[in-house]
Amino acid sequence: MEAIHDPTQGDLIVLMKLARELLRVNSVKAALKALWDSLQLLSPDDLLLTARCNRRDYCFHVNATGTVLRIGQKSRRLIEALGTSNLNSNTQTSQMIQLPEAFVITAAFTCGKICGRIALSWKSQPDQAQRAAMALPGIADLTGARLEGLIHQDHRESQLSAQCDSLVATQIHHEERLRTCELENTEARALATVDQLTGLQNRRGFLAKAEQCLILAQRQMLACAVIFVDVDGLKEINDRLGHAAGDALICCAGSMFSSALRHADVVARVGGDEFAAFTFDNASPTKIIDRISDRIAEFNAEKRHPFTLSLSIGVVICNAESSESLSEYLARADSEMYIHKRERQQL
């Protein structure tokens, strides 16, 4: 093992060029590439740099092609050999070491909070070993000084990236939670306005949607009507056939009623045996009642259930120029329904 001192003028030029290149780089990998390029006149087979900074160990390996690699088995053996060579990590001179599988020139560096060692290896002792030994201490000092800043920069960028990732993950979590809450709220609102037995709107849903439809009709002078329906004989069906049959009757009544109306109309079960609808229909009340009655007749003709469906129907045509409210139209349609029911009972 031999110590070498004092770089030549040519080595100083190499140091100046390396210093200039190191000032230009902005990453550890780029610094290693600049270091490797500055050593090409010496034709090393491998470059190994080990460092400790802020209690963290770093180890970089550059192969003959200038590629920065993960530490391989060969580099591990070299590290182990250097670790047992009793070198003083604070020495300012380079040292040459003959190992069983390589000839190594190594130099240590210490700069601020970073210390470490650069090692160049050849398969056999090169002719330019003396020159490499003279130049390497200065090269090591320059590289160590730049690496300290770059490692701190990488550490800060890693911390910032981790913080950004954490913020993004938190934001995504909050967005997903908000979407889930919104979906739950939407489902809750939907359930709050839907009749569970028939799947139609309930009274709350009807009043909310039909009110908006009435406002639209009044603004655009559209023809519309409010229909009120009562299922005849529900109590008798419950008493004679049971409540399951009564529920089936309610479901059939809702289905027949809604099938006689348009898709855009608002249809609802507003009470135990009562239904209502808001329809954009320009037909007369008689024609609307006849259309619903025809659907009921078709249903009863099929005789698929142990009961006969019968509805009492009241229809009120809305006046687009009137200030009459939906509740008032609904009350009028209810009255018309009772008139229709009494007339049918008298037949």
C-alpha positions in Angstrom: 0.0 0.0 0.0 1.6 3.3 -1.1 0.7 6.9 -0.4 1.0 9.6 -3.1 1.0 13.4 -2.9 1.0 16.6 -5.0 -1.1 16.6 -8.2 0.5 17.8 -11.5 -0.5 20.8 -13.5 -2.5 18.5 -15.8 -4.3 17.1 -12.8 -5.2 20.7 -11.7 -6.8 21.3 -15.1 -8.8 18.1 -14.7 -9.9 19.4 -11.3 -11.0 22.8 -12.7 -13.0 21.1 -15.4 -14.6 18.8 -12.9 -15.4 21.7 -10.6 -17.1 23.5 -13.5 -19.2 20.4 -14.4 -20.2 19.7 -10.8 -21.5 23.2 -10.5 -23.8 22.6 -13.5 -25.4 19.4 -12.3 -28.5 19.2 -10.1 -28.7 15.6 -9.1 -26.5 12.9 -7.5 -26.7 10.8 -10.6 -25.5 13.6 -12.8 -22.7 14.4 -10.4 -21.5 10.8 -10.6 -21.7 10.9 -14.4 -19.6 14.1 -14.4 -17.1 12.5 -12.1 -16.8 9.4 -14.3 -16.3 11.5 -17.4 -13.5 13.4 -15.8 -11.7 10.1 -15.0 -11.8 8.7 -18.5 -8.2 9.5 -19.3 -7.4 7.0 -16.5 -9.6 4.3 -18.0 -10.8 2.7 -14.7 -13.1 -0.3 -14.9 -15.2 0.7 -12.0 -15.9 3.6 -9.7 -17.2 3.2 -6.2 -18.2 6.0 -3.9 -19.3 5.5 -0.3 -20.5 8.3 1.9 -22.2 9.1 5.2 -24.4 12.2 5.5 -26.8 13.0 8.3 -26.4 9.5 9.8 -27.4 7.9 6.5 -25.2 5.7 4.4 -24.9 6.1 0.6 -23.1 3.8 -1.9 -22.9 4.5 -5.6 -21.3 2.3 -8.3 -20.5 3.3 -11.8 -19.4 0.6 -14.3 -17.2 0.8 -17.3 -20.0 2.1 -19.5 -20.7 5.0 -17.2 -24.0 3.6 -16.0 -24.9 4.1 -12.3 -25.9 0.7 -11.0 -27.2 -0.8 -7.8 -24.5 -2.3 -5.7 -23.6 -5.7 -7.1 -21.6 -8.6 -5.7 -18.3 -7.4 -7.0 -18.8 -4.0 -5.4 -19.9 -5.6 -2.1 -16.6 -7.5 -2.0 -14.7 -4.3 -2.8 -16.5 -2.5 0.0 -15.6 -5.3 2.4 -12.0 -5.2 1.3 -11.8 -1.4 1.8 -13.5 -1.7 5.1 -10.7 -4.1 6.4 -7.8 -2.1 4.9 -7.4 0.1 8.0 -7.5 3.3 6.0 -7.9 6.5 7.8 -11.1 8.1 6.4 -9.7 11.6 7.2 -6.4 11.2 5.2 -5.8 13.8 2.5 -3.7 11.5 0.3 -4.7 8.7 -2.0 -3.6 5.1 -1.4 -3.1 2.2 -3.7 -4.3 -1.3 -2.7 -3.6 -4.5 -4.5 -6.6 -6.9 -3.9 -6.9 -10.4 -5.2 -9.3 -9.5 -7.9 -8.5 -5.8 -8.6 -6.1 -3.0 -8.2 -7.6 -0.1 -6.3 -6.7 3.5 -5.8 -8.8 5.2 -3.0 -9.1 8.6 -1.5 -11.2 9.9 1.4 -13.1 13.2 1.7 -14.7 15.1 4.5 -16.8 18.2 3.8 -19.3 19.7 6.3 -21.7 16.9 7.4 -20.5 14.4 4.7 -17.6 12.1 4.7 -16.7 9.2 2.5 -14.3 7.6 0.0 -13.9 7.3 -3.7 -12.3 4.1 -5.1 -11.2 3.5 -8.6 -10.5 -0.1 -9.6 -8.7 -1.8 -12.5 -8.4 -5.5 -13.3 -4.6 -5.0 -13.0 -2.4 -2.1 -12.1 -2.6 0.5 -14.8 0.4 2.5 -16.3 -1.3 5.7 -15.1 -1.6 4.6 -11.5 0.8 7.3 -10.2 -1.2 10.0 -12.0 -4.5 8.7 -10.8 -3.2 8.6 -7.2 -2.1 12.2 -7.4 -5.3 13.5 -8.8 -7.8 11.5 -6.8 -7.6 13.4 -3.4 -8.6 16.7 -5.1 -11.3 15.0 -7.1 -12.6 13.4 -4.0 -12.8 16.7 -2.1 -14.6 18.4 -5.0 -17.0 15.6 -5.4 -17.7 15.4 -1.7 -18.4 19.1 -1.4 -20.9 19.0 -4.3 -22.5 15.7 -3.1 -23.3 17.2 0.3 -25.5 19.9 -1.3 -27.1 17.4 -3.7 -27.9 14.9 -1.0 -29.5 17.6 1.1 -31.4 18.7 -2.0 -32.5 15.1 -2.7 -33.5 14.7 0.9 -35.6 18.0 0.9 -37.2 17.0 -2.4 -38.0 13.5 -1.1 -39.6 15.1 2.0 -41.5 17.5 -0.2 -42.6 14.7 -2.5 -43.7 12.7 0.5 -45.6 15.6 1.8 -47.2 16.2 -1.6 -48.1 12.5 -1.9 -49.6 12.7 1.6 -51.6 15.8 0.7 -52.8 14.2 -2.5 -53.8 11.0 -0.7 -55.6 13.0 1.9 -57.4 15.0 -0.8 -58.3 11.9 -2.6 -59.6 10.4 0.6 -61.7 13.5 1.4 -63.0 13.6 -2.2 -64.0 9.9 -2.0 -65.6 10.5 1.4 -67.5 13.5 0.0 -68.7 11.5 -3.0 -69.8 8.7 -0.6 -71.6 11.2 1.6 -73.2 12.8 -1.4 -74.3 9.5 -2.7 -75.6 8.5 0.7 -77.4 11.8 0.9 -78.8 11.4 -2.6 -80.0 7.9 -1.8 -81.5 9.1 1.5 -83.3 12.0 -0.2 -84.6 9.5 -2.8 -85.8 7.1 -0.2 -87.4 10.0 1.7 -89.6 10.8 -1.4 -90.4 7.3 -2.6 -93.2 5.1 -1.6 -91.7 1.7 -0.6 -94.7 -0.4 -1.6 -95.3 0.9 -5.1 -92.0 2.5 -6.0 -93.9 5.7 -7.0 -93.3 9.1 -5.4 -94.7 9.6 -1.9 -96.7 12.7 -0.9 -93.6 14.6 0.0 -92.0 13.8 -3.4 -95.1 14.6 -5.3 -95.6 18.0 -3.7 -91.9 18.9 -4.4 -91.8 17.8 -8.0 -95.3 18.7 -9.0 -94.8 22.2 -7.6 -91.8 22.7 -9.9 -93.8 21.4 -12.9 -96.7 23.8 -12.1 -94.3 26.7 -12.0 -92.8 25.7 -15.3 -96.3 25.3 -16.8 -97.3 28.8 -15.6 -94.2 30.4 -17.0 -94.4 28.7 -20.4 -98.2 28.7 -20.6 -98.4 24.9 -20.9 -101.5 22.8 -20.6 -101.5 20.6 -17.5 -103.8 18.8 -15.1 -103.9 17.4 -11.6 -105.5 14.0 -11.1 -106.6 12.4 -7.8 -107.4 8.7 -7.6 -108.9 6.6 -4.8 -108.8 2.7 -4.9 -112.3 1.3 -4.4 -113.0 -1.5 -2.0 -109.6 -1.8 -0.3 -111.0 -2.4 3.1 -113.2 -5.3 1.8 -110.2 -6.9 0.1 -108.1 -6.6 3.3 -111.0 -8.2 5.3 -111.8 -10.9 2.8 -108.4 -11.8 1.4 -105.9 -10.4 3.9 -103.5 -7.5 3.9 -101.1 -9.1 1.4 -103.9 -9.1 -1.2 -104.6 -5.5 -0.2 -101.0 -4.6 -0.8 -101.1 -6.3 -4.1 -104.2 -4.3 -5.0 -102.4 -1.1 -4.1 -99.4 -2.1 -6.3 -101.7 -3.0 -9.3 -103.6 0.3 -8.9 -100.3 2.3 -8.9 -99.0 0.4 -11.9 -102.2 0.8 -14.0 -102.5 4.5 -13.0 -98.9 5.3 -14.0 -99.1 3.3 -17.2 -101.9 5.5 -18.5 -99.8 8.6 -18.1 -96.7 10.0 -19.7 -93.1 9.3 -18.6 -92.6 12.9 -17.8 -95.7 13.1 -15.5 -95.3 13.1 -11.7 -97.2 10.1 -10.3 -97.4 9.4 -6.5 -99.1 7.4 -3.8 -100.2 10.2 -1.5 -102.2 8.1 1.0 -103.1 4.6 2.0 -105.4 4.0 -1.0 -105.0 7.4 -2.7 -102.9 8.4 -5.7 -102.2 11.7 -7.5 -100.6 12.8 -10.7 -99.5 16.0 -12.3 -99.6 15.6 -16.1 -98.7 17.8 -19.0 -101.9 16.8 -20.9 -104.1 18.9 -23.0 -107.0 16.4 -23.1 -110.3 17.1 -21.3 -110.9 15.5 -17.9 -113.3 13.0 -19.5 -110.7 11.8 -22.0 -108.1 11.4 -19.3 -110.6 9.4 -17.1 -111.6 7.3 -20.1 -107.9 6.4 -20.9 -107.3 5.3 -17.3 -110.5 3.4 -17.2 -109.5 1.5 -20.4 -106.3 0.4 -18.8 -108.2 -0.8 -15.8 -110.6 -2.8 -18.0 -107.7 -4.5 -19.7 -106.2 -5.4 -16.3 -109.5 -6.9 -15.0 -110.1 -8.8 -18.2 -106.8 -10.7 -17.7 -108.1 -12.0 -14.3 -104.7 -12.7 -13.0 -105.6 -11.7 -9.4 -108.4 -12.7 -7.0 -109.8 -9.2 -7.0 -111.2 -6.6 -9.4 -109.5 -3.3 -9.7 -111.7 -0.2 -9.5 -110.6 3.4 -9.2 -112.5 6.6 -8.5 -110.9 9.5 -10.5 -111.0 13.3 -10.2 -109.3 15.5 -12.8 -108.8 19.3 -12.7 -107.3 21.2 -15.7 -104.9 23.8 -14.5 -105.2 27.4 -15.7 -101.7 28.6 -16.6 -102.8 32.2 -16.0 -104.2 31.5 -12.6 -102.2 32.0 -9.3 -103.9 28.9 -7.8 -101.4 26.7 -5.9 -100.8 23.0 -6.3 -102.5 22.3 -2.9 -105.6 24.1 -4.1 -105.6 22.1 -7.4 -105.1 18.9 -5.5 -108.0 19.7 -3.1 -110.2 20.4 -6.1 -109.2 17.1 -7.8 -110.0 15.3 -4.6 -113.5 16.8 -4.6 -113.9 15.8 -8.2 -112.9 12.3 -7.3 -115.6 12.0 -4.6 -118.2 13.3 -7.1 -117.0 10.6 -9.5 -117.2 7.9 -6.7 -120.8 8.9 -5.7 -121.9 8.9 -9.3 -120.6 5.4 -9.8 -122.1 4.2 -6.6 -125.5 5.4 -7.6 -125.4 3.4 -10.9 
